[in-house]
Amino acid sequence: MNSSFTTHYIQSLAASPALPESSEAQLTSKKQNLQSLVSLKQPLSCSETRDTLQSLEKIERDNAEISPVQPDKEEYALRRAVLGKIVIGLYAEALDTYLTEASQAEAEAEWWADVERSRRNVAYYFVQSEYLLTGLYPLSFLSC
């Protein structure tokens, strides 16, 4: 699930694009499927983004098998809108991952800073390291 920062940050990107008026006479099953994907609310969760991408792939694959007719402007606009939602969902997921990893790196940096501030902690770290090092390698290897 996207963090509140990510959700707030992508709100301006998630504005719905202006779609052309739908012509009821030429409403195909592909257009109906694309319209259902366009109606999804942003921000999409990680699983919703993947599901939307898989649905778009299935729609495109099924349409290519049924009829090789060139898409009209409405279908093209719907496809672009769905792709835009997928891209924004992937961007939100990447941003969320980046923020999570950055906060983990910050926590680790703070831990190391705490170790460095105290001579006792540094000595304790070196004692632990030496103990681990001698436990991993035989003493004859270290005496070279």
N, CA, C and O of each residue as an XYZ file, in Angstrom:
576
protein
N       0.842     -1.178      0.000
C       0.000      0.000      0.000
C       0.880      1.232      0.000
O       1.913      1.261      0.668
N       0.489      2.216     -0.721
C       1.256      3.449     -0.831
C       1.180      4.250      0.460
O       0.150      4.274      1.134
N       2.301      4.915      0.795
C       2.322      5.749      1.982
C       1.509      7.011      1.722
O       1.179      7.332      0.581
N       1.195      7.717      2.798
C       0.405      8.942      2.648
C       1.196      9.999      1.877
O       0.611     10.781      1.128
N       2.522     10.031      2.052
C       3.343     10.975      1.304
C       3.255     10.685     -0.189
O       3.062     11.596     -0.994
N       3.396      9.413     -0.556
C       3.333      9.021     -1.965
C       1.967      9.340     -2.545
O       1.864      9.858     -3.657
N       0.918      9.032     -1.791
C      -0.439      9.299     -2.250
C      -0.635     10.787     -2.502
O      -1.191     11.178     -3.529
N      -0.183     11.612     -1.573
C      -0.304     13.064     -1.723
C       0.541     13.562     -2.900
O       0.110     14.438     -3.650
N       1.720     13.013     -3.055
C       2.648     13.474     -4.081
C       2.135     13.187     -5.491
O       2.342     13.991     -6.399
N       1.468     12.045     -5.680
C       1.025     11.686     -7.026
C      -0.374     12.188     -7.359
O      -0.852     11.973     -8.473
N      -1.042     12.852     -6.417
C      -2.397     13.342     -6.693
C      -2.439     14.270     -7.903
O      -3.362     14.198     -8.714
N      -1.448     15.133     -8.022
C      -1.446     16.048     -9.165
C      -1.191     15.304    -10.475
O      -1.651     15.737    -11.531
N      -0.471     14.206    -10.415
C      -0.220     13.414    -11.617
C      -1.428     12.582    -12.016
O      -1.594     12.229    -13.183
N      -2.268     12.271    -11.035
C      -3.377     11.357    -11.264
C      -4.630     12.032    -11.785
O      -5.692     11.411    -11.808
N      -4.540     13.282    -12.203
C      -5.714     13.959    -12.746
C      -6.181     13.228    -13.999
O      -5.376     12.866    -14.857
N      -7.472     13.018    -14.091
C      -8.027     12.280    -15.226
C      -7.878     13.081    -16.511
O      -8.203     14.268    -16.550
N      -7.385     12.432    -17.565
C      -7.256     13.138    -18.833
C      -8.622     13.347    -19.475
O      -9.568     12.608    -19.202
N      -8.711     14.346    -20.316
C      -9.965     14.601    -21.025
C     -10.148     13.538    -22.096
O      -9.317     13.391    -22.993
N     -11.228     12.811    -21.993
C     -11.519     11.754    -22.957
C     -12.544     12.258    -23.957
O     -13.423     13.044    -23.602
N     -12.441     11.813    -25.208
C     -13.435     12.237    -26.196
C     -14.801     11.651    -25.868
O     -14.903     10.658    -25.148
N     -15.845     12.268    -26.396
C     -17.200     11.773    -26.189
C     -17.319     10.379    -26.783
O     -16.866     10.119    -27.898
N     -17.935      9.492    -26.021
C     -18.078      8.135    -26.530
C     -19.252      8.059    -27.489
O     -20.329      8.597    -27.233
N     -19.020      7.392    -28.576
C     -20.080      7.207    -29.564
C     -20.719      5.853    -29.307
O     -20.082      4.813    -29.475
N     -21.961      5.873    -28.905
C     -22.662      4.642    -28.534
C     -22.774      3.678    -29.715
O     -22.836      2.465    -29.517
N     -22.799      4.203    -30.934
C     -22.947      3.331    -32.098
C     -21.720      2.455    -32.302
O     -21.833      1.335    -32.800
N     -20.547      2.955    -31.920
C     -19.315      2.208    -32.140
C     -18.735      1.657    -30.841
O     -17.528      1.430    -30.753
N     -19.557      1.443    -29.857
C     -19.082      0.949    -28.565
C     -18.787     -0.543    -28.685
O     -19.704     -1.361    -28.749
N     -17.514     -0.889    -28.714
C     -17.106     -2.279    -28.839
C     -16.793     -2.844    -27.457
O     -16.734     -2.115    -26.467
N     -16.596     -4.149    -27.416
C     -16.266     -4.772    -26.134
C     -14.900     -4.286    -25.643
O     -14.676     -4.153    -24.440
N     -13.994     -4.025    -26.582
C     -12.679     -3.516    -26.184
C     -12.811     -2.148    -25.525
O     -12.166     -1.881    -24.512
N     -13.642     -1.284    -26.095
C     -13.848      0.044    -25.507
C     -14.501     -0.070    -24.138
O     -14.138      0.660    -23.215
N     -15.451     -0.969    -23.999
C     -16.097     -1.156    -22.701
C     -15.083     -1.622    -21.663
O     -15.085     -1.140    -20.531
N     -14.218     -2.557    -22.043
C     -13.183     -3.036    -21.120
C     -12.198     -1.930    -20.764
O     -11.798     -1.798    -19.607
N     -11.812     -1.141    -21.750
C     -10.900     -0.029    -21.480
C     -11.553      1.011    -20.580
O     -10.897      1.560    -19.695
N     -12.847      1.292    -20.796
C     -13.551      2.252    -19.944
C     -13.631      1.763    -18.503
O     -13.557      2.562    -17.570
N     -13.782      0.458    -18.320
C     -13.809     -0.064    -16.945
C     -12.455      0.107    -16.274
O     -12.386      0.340    -15.067
N     -11.368     -0.008    -17.050
C     -10.035      0.204    -16.480
C      -9.772      1.681    -16.216
O      -9.105      2.026    -15.241
N     -10.285      2.549    -17.067
C     -10.107      3.994    -16.876
C     -10.844      4.463    -15.631
O     -10.419      5.418    -14.980
N     -11.947      3.800    -15.294
C     -12.749      4.232    -14.149
C     -12.116      3.895    -12.797
O     -12.635      4.317    -11.763
N     -11.017      3.152    -12.779
C     -10.343      2.844    -11.515
C      -9.828      4.126    -10.880
O      -9.337      5.017    -11.573
N      -9.941      4.216     -9.563
C      -9.513      5.414     -8.837
C      -8.031      5.331     -8.496
O      -7.524      4.287     -8.086
N      -7.354      6.460     -8.678
C      -5.948      6.564     -8.319
C      -5.839      6.905     -6.849
O      -6.780      7.504     -6.328
N      -4.809      6.588     -6.154
C      -3.673      5.809     -6.590
C      -3.989      4.319     -6.539
O      -4.684      3.850     -5.638
N      -3.479      3.598     -7.499
C      -3.659      2.157     -7.541
C      -2.655      1.505     -6.606
O      -1.508      1.941     -6.501
N      -3.095      0.469     -5.936
C      -2.160     -0.285     -5.111
C      -1.264     -1.107     -6.028
O      -1.485     -1.159     -7.238
N      -0.266     -1.740     -5.453
C       0.670     -2.551     -6.222
C      -0.067     -3.667     -6.958
O       0.172     -3.888     -8.145
N      -0.945     -4.361     -6.274
C      -1.676     -5.467     -6.905
C      -2.659     -4.952     -7.956
O      -2.840     -5.586     -8.995
N      -3.291     -3.812     -7.695
C      -4.204     -3.233     -8.685
C      -3.454     -2.809     -9.944
O      -3.971     -2.961    -11.050
N      -2.248     -2.283     -9.789
C      -1.443     -1.890    -10.941
C      -1.111     -3.106    -11.792
O      -1.234     -3.074    -13.017
N      -0.691     -4.172    -11.134
C      -0.363     -5.397    -11.871
C      -1.598     -5.985    -12.549
O      -1.532     -6.423    -13.698
N      -2.724     -5.995    -11.834
C      -3.965     -6.508    -12.412
C      -4.401     -5.680    -13.614
O      -4.850     -6.230    -14.620
N      -4.271     -4.365    -13.513
C      -4.642     -3.480    -14.618
C      -3.752     -3.727    -15.829
O      -4.231     -3.766    -16.962
N      -2.462     -3.892    -15.588
C      -1.537     -4.164    -16.687
C      -1.857     -5.500    -17.354
O      -1.850     -5.606    -18.580
N      -2.135     -6.513    -16.545
C      -2.499     -7.813    -17.107
C      -3.813     -7.743    -17.872
O      -3.959     -8.375    -18.919
N      -4.765     -6.981    -17.357
C      -6.045     -6.821    -18.058
C      -5.844     -6.109    -19.392
O      -6.442     -6.496    -20.395
N      -5.013     -5.081    -19.411
C      -4.747     -4.369    -20.660
C      -4.065     -5.295    -21.668
O      -4.402     -5.287    -22.852
N      -3.109     -6.087    -21.195
C      -2.454     -7.042    -22.088
C      -3.456     -8.039    -22.666
O      -3.406     -8.365    -23.852
N      -4.364     -8.519    -21.821
C      -5.381     -9.476    -22.269
C      -6.322     -8.827    -23.289
O      -6.665     -9.448    -24.294
N      -6.735     -7.598    -23.040
C      -7.617     -6.885    -23.970
C      -6.924     -6.717    -25.324
O      -7.524     -6.954    -26.372
N      -5.663     -6.309    -25.289
C      -4.921     -6.108    -26.535
C      -4.721     -7.427    -27.277
O      -4.862     -7.482    -28.499
N      -4.397     -8.468    -26.552
C      -4.172     -9.778    -27.164
C      -5.462    -10.322    -27.777
O      -5.463    -10.818    -28.904
N      -6.561    -10.225    -27.024
C      -7.848    -10.709    -27.533
C      -8.295     -9.918    -28.749
O      -8.823    -10.483    -29.707
N      -8.083     -8.609    -28.709
C      -8.500     -7.761    -29.832
C      -7.675     -8.061    -31.076
O      -8.205     -8.038    -32.187
N      -6.388     -8.340    -30.909
C      -5.533     -8.636    -32.056
C      -5.962     -9.938    -32.725
O      -5.849    -10.077    -33.943
N      -6.450    -10.883    -31.941
C      -6.901    -12.157    -32.496
C      -8.241    -12.013    -33.214
O      -8.481    -12.673    -34.225
N      -9.111    -11.151    -32.690
C     -10.467    -11.039    -33.235
C     -10.487    -10.202    -34.512
O     -10.945    -10.668    -35.555
N      -9.995     -8.980    -34.430
C     -10.068     -8.117    -35.608
C      -8.843     -7.215    -35.678
O      -8.482     -6.572    -34.691
N      -8.214     -7.167    -36.828
C      -7.047     -6.299    -36.992
C      -7.416     -4.879    -37.408
O      -6.647     -4.227    -38.114
N      -8.578     -4.388    -36.982
C      -9.044     -3.052    -37.343
C      -8.236     -2.007    -36.571
O      -7.929     -2.186    -35.392
N      -7.900     -0.920    -37.254
C      -7.170      0.169    -36.613
C      -8.043      0.830    -35.552
O      -9.235      1.036    -35.778
N      -7.466      1.168    -34.394
C      -8.254      1.822    -33.353
C      -8.634      3.251    -33.749
O      -7.882      3.938    -34.440
N      -9.817      3.685    -33.298
C     -10.228      5.059    -33.556
C      -9.685      5.971    -32.453
O      -8.990      5.516    -31.545
N     -10.010      7.255    -32.545
C      -9.478      8.232    -31.583
C      -9.909      7.941    -30.162
O      -9.125      8.090    -29.225
N     -11.157      7.526    -29.999
C     -11.664      7.241    -28.657
C     -10.919      6.069    -28.026
O     -10.524      6.129    -26.862
N     -10.731      5.018    -28.791
C     -10.022      3.849    -28.283
C      -8.574      4.189    -27.962
O      -8.027      3.732    -26.959
N      -7.958      4.995    -28.820
C      -6.584      5.437    -28.589
C      -6.487      6.251    -27.299
O      -5.555      6.066    -26.517
N      -7.447      7.152    -27.075
C      -7.450      7.977    -25.860
C      -7.680      7.119    -24.621
O      -7.058      7.348    -23.584
N      -8.570      6.131    -24.723
C      -8.817      5.238    -23.591
C      -7.558      4.439    -23.257
O      -7.206      4.284    -22.088
N      -6.886      3.936    -24.287
C      -5.662      3.161    -24.060
C      -4.598      4.032    -23.400
O      -3.913      3.585    -22.479
N      -4.454      5.271    -23.863
C      -3.482      6.191    -23.251
C      -3.823      6.487    -21.796
O      -2.930      6.593    -20.956
N      -5.116      6.620    -21.498
C      -5.537      6.885    -20.119
C      -5.207      5.703    -19.216
O      -4.744      5.889    -18.091
N      -5.445      4.491    -19.705
C      -5.127      3.291    -18.915
C      -3.614      3.187    -18.711
O      -3.146      2.906    -17.607
N      -2.866      3.415    -19.774
C      -1.407      3.386    -19.648
C      -0.909      4.448    -18.671
O       0.031      4.206    -17.914
N      -1.533      5.613    -18.687
C      -1.170      6.660    -17.734
C      -1.408      6.221    -16.299
O      -0.581      6.483    -15.425
N      -2.530      5.557    -16.046
C      -2.808      5.059    -14.692
C      -1.787      4.016    -14.274
O      -1.356      3.989    -13.122
N      -1.395      3.152    -15.217
C      -0.397      2.119    -14.908
C       0.945      2.764    -14.596
O       1.610      2.385    -13.632
N       1.345      3.743    -15.412
C       2.633      4.421    -15.188
C       2.633      5.130    -13.836
O       3.620      5.067    -13.104
N       1.543      5.798    -13.504
C       1.470      6.490    -12.213
C       1.517      5.478    -11.066
O       2.151      5.731    -10.042
N       0.851      4.338    -11.234
C       0.901      3.296    -10.212
C       2.300      2.745    -10.024
O       2.737      2.521     -8.895
N       3.010      2.525    -11.131
C       4.391      2.040    -11.049
C       5.307      3.099    -10.429
O       6.207      2.769     -9.656
N       5.079      4.357    -10.766
C       5.867      5.445    -10.183
C       5.634      5.523     -8.676
O       6.578      5.699     -7.907
N       4.383      5.392     -8.260
C       4.069      5.430     -6.833
C       4.728      4.260     -6.109
O       5.238      4.419     -5.000
N       4.716      3.093     -6.730
C       5.355      1.923     -6.121
C       6.857      2.122     -6.001
O       7.449      1.798     -4.972
N       7.484      2.661     -7.062
C       8.922      2.917     -7.026
C       9.268      3.973     -5.975
O      10.249      3.828     -5.246
N       8.470      5.025     -5.900
C       8.695      6.080     -4.911
C       8.555      5.535     -3.495
O       9.344      5.869     -2.612
N       7.553      4.700     -3.285
C       7.349      4.090     -1.978
C       8.529      3.191     -1.600
O       8.990      3.220     -0.459
N       9.012      2.404     -2.544
C      10.167      1.538     -2.294
C      11.397      2.368     -1.967
O      12.140      2.049     -1.039
N      11.607      3.426     -2.723
C      12.742      4.310     -2.498
C      12.685      4.923     -1.099
O      13.693      4.951     -0.393
N      11.517      5.413     -0.699
C      11.375      6.032      0.626
C      11.584      5.007      1.738
O      12.200      5.318      2.757
N      11.083      3.802      1.552
C      11.258      2.750      2.554
C      12.730      2.403      2.720
O      13.233      2.308      3.840
N      13.417      2.214      1.592
C      14.842      1.880      1.665
C      15.664      3.040      2.228
O      16.638      2.818      2.948
N      15.279      4.266      1.907
C      16.003      5.425      2.435
C      15.836      5.529      3.944
O      16.787      5.864      4.651
N      14.633      5.246      4.444
C      14.434      5.312      5.894
C      15.183      4.186      6.600
O      15.661      4.372      7.719
N      15.291      3.023      5.963
C      16.079      1.932      6.545
C      17.560      2.299      6.574
O      18.247      2.027      7.558
N      18.050      2.911      5.506
C      19.451      3.346      5.464
C      19.719      4.427      6.513
O      20.789      4.462      7.120
N      18.739      5.305      6.719
C      18.890      6.342      7.736
C      18.963      5.737      9.135
O      19.769      6.163      9.963
N      18.119      4.744      9.392
C      18.142      4.074     10.696
C      19.481      3.376     10.908
O      20.028      3.405     12.011
N      20.006      2.755      9.872
C      21.303      2.091      9.988
C      22.415      3.110     10.209
O      23.330      2.868     10.996
N      22.343      4.239      9.526
C      23.350      5.293      9.705
C      23.299      5.855     11.125
O      24.339      6.154     11.710
N      22.103      5.998     11.677
C      21.975      6.461     13.060
C      22.564      5.440     14.034
O      23.189      5.818     15.025
N      22.369      4.152     13.757
C      22.933      3.123     14.633
C      24.453      3.202     14.618
O      25.089      3.153     15.671
N      25.046      3.327     13.412
C      26.495      3.442     13.321
C      26.990      4.726     13.986
O      28.054      4.725     14.606
N      26.250      5.799     13.870
C      26.645      7.050     14.525
C      26.647      6.875     16.043
O      27.527      7.396     16.729
N      25.662      6.141     16.567
C      25.630      5.860     18.004
C      26.839      5.029     18.424
O      27.417      5.267     19.484
N      27.220      4.065     17.605
C      28.391      3.245     17.916
C      29.643      4.110     17.915
O      30.497      3.969     18.790
N      29.754      4.993     16.947
C      30.949      5.834     16.829
C      31.075      6.864     17.944
O      32.188      7.293     18.249
N      29.977      7.272     18.556
C      30.015      8.328     19.578
C      30.659      7.867     20.885
O      31.162      8.688     21.652
N      30.646      6.612     21.131
C      31.147      6.112     22.406
C      32.365      5.223     22.176
O      32.329      4.308     21.353
N      33.435      5.499     22.905
C      34.635      4.661     22.795
C      34.347      3.243     23.274
O      34.879      2.266     22.748
N      33.505      3.162     24.268
C      33.153      1.841     24.786
C      32.425      1.023     23.729
O      32.701     -0.166     23.573
N      31.487      1.649     22.993
C      30.771      0.937     21.931
C      31.707      0.524     20.803
O      31.561     -0.560     20.239
N      32.683      1.395     20.465
C      33.651      1.056     19.426
C      34.493     -0.129     19.880
O      34.720     -1.064     19.112
N      34.954     -0.091     21.119
C      35.753     -1.208     21.642
C      34.923     -2.490     21.664
O      35.413     -3.555     21.290
N      33.676     -2.389     22.099
C      32.792     -3.548     22.125
C      32.583     -4.103     20.715
O      32.561     -5.319     20.522
N      32.431     -3.219     19.739
C      32.263     -3.654     18.342
C      33.510     -4.397     17.864
O      33.405     -5.448     17.233
N      34.700     -3.845     18.167
C      35.935     -4.500     17.729
C      36.136     -5.845     18.430
O      36.624     -6.794     17.815
N      35.769     -5.935     19.692
C      35.863     -7.215     20.404
C      34.936     -8.233     19.746
O      35.323     -9.381     19.526
N      33.723     -7.814     19.438
C      32.787     -8.720     18.760
C      33.319     -9.116     17.387
O      33.236    -10.282     16.999
N      33.856     -8.166     16.664
C      34.375     -8.451     15.325
C      35.544     -9.415     15.397
O      35.641    -10.340     14.590
N      36.430     -9.205     16.356
C      37.585    -10.087     16.511
C      37.125    -11.493     16.880
O      37.663    -12.485     16.388
N      36.122    -11.565     17.752
C      35.591    -12.868     18.159
C      34.977    -13.574     16.955
O      35.206    -14.766     16.750
N      34.208    -12.854     16.169
C      33.598    -13.450     14.982
C      34.659    -13.839     13.963
O      34.555    -14.888     13.327
N      35.679    -13.002     13.805
C      36.736    -13.272     12.847
C      37.524    -14.521     13.246
O      37.809    -15.365     12.396
N      37.880    -14.650     14.528
C      38.629    -15.828     14.962
C      37.748    -17.070     14.961
O      38.251    -18.186     14.830
N      36.427    -16.886     15.108
C      35.527    -18.035     15.039
C      35.362    -18.541     13.624
O      35.105    -19.726     13.417
N      35.506    -17.666     12.650
C      35.341    -18.065     11.253
C      36.617    -18.648     10.667
O      36.558    -19.561      9.843
N      37.762    -18.138     11.079
C      39.033    -18.572     10.516
C      39.900    -19.157     11.628
O      39.911    -18.646     12.748
N      40.611    -20.209     11.322
C      41.512    -20.756     12.345
C      42.643    -19.768     12.654
O      43.033    -18.975     11.798
N      43.163    -19.823     13.887
C      44.208    -18.903     14.315
C      45.461    -19.040     13.476
O      46.181    -18.058     13.294
N      45.744    -20.210     12.967
C      46.934    -20.382     12.127
C      46.812    -19.557     10.842
O      47.819    -19.103     10.299
N      45.610    -19.367     10.365
C      45.413    -18.569      9.155
C      45.674    -17.092      9.458
O      46.199    -16.379      8.603
N      45.320    -16.621     10.653
C      45.484    -15.229     11.011
C      46.918    -14.866     11.369
O      47.272    -13.688     11.339
N      47.744    -15.833     11.703
C      49.113    -15.545     12.145
C      50.089    -15.399     10.990
O      51.284    -15.232     11.233
N      49.646    -15.452      9.776
C      50.548    -15.338      8.608
C      51.234    -14.005      8.568
O      52.022    -13.743      7.659
